[in-house]
């Protein structure tokens, strides 16, 4: 299993989306990609669904959204 972290909290759109889309093809069955943002990435969810990925979103006390992405 490989864990990839993209800390996009200081990046402006659309850079976080671009970085995630570049990383998705490298994910295999047990790999996880974690994206950190200060806003919930609603447009990303539709793209993940369409490309066969699942995700789990959590919100930390400091306002950071953590989105864990895996292959379905």
N, C-alpha and C positions, 0 to 999 in steps of 0.2 A: 504494500500500500504506500502510495506517495501522497503527501499532504502539501498543497500549494496555498500560499497566502497572498492575497492581493489587498494591500492596505490602500484604499482609494479615498480615504476620508478627506484628504486635502486636494483631490483632483476635481476638476470641473467637468461636467458632462460635455461631450460624450466619451471622454477618456476612460472612465471606469467600464463602460459597456465594451469599448474596443479591447481593453485588456482581458476582460472575461472571455470574449469571443475568440481571442487569440489562444487562450489557455484551454478552452473546451476540447479541441481535438486531441490533446495530449492526455486526457483523463481516460484511464482504463477502468475495469470493473470495480475495484475496491478503492480507487483513488478518491480523494476529496479536495475540492477547491473551496477555500473560505475567502469571502469578500467582505471587507469592512467598509462601511459607509455611514455618513451622518443622516442619510435619508433612505427611505425604503424604495428599492428600485423596481417599481411596478412594471415598467416596460420590459425589463429583463426577464420577468417571470414568464411572459408570453413566449419569448424567444427560447427560453429553456424548455418549456413544455413542447414546443414545436420540434425541437432538436433531440428530444428523448432524454431529458435530464430531470431529476427531482431536486428539491431544495427544502431547506428548513431555515426559517428566519427567527432570530431572537433579538431582543432589544436589551442592551446593557444599561445600567444606571446612568452612565455618562452620555447617553443618547446615541451610542454606536449600534448600528444594525450589523449583525453578523449573519451572513447567508452562506450556508454550507451546501455545496452543489455536488451531486453524484450522478453517474449514469444510471438510468432506469434499468 
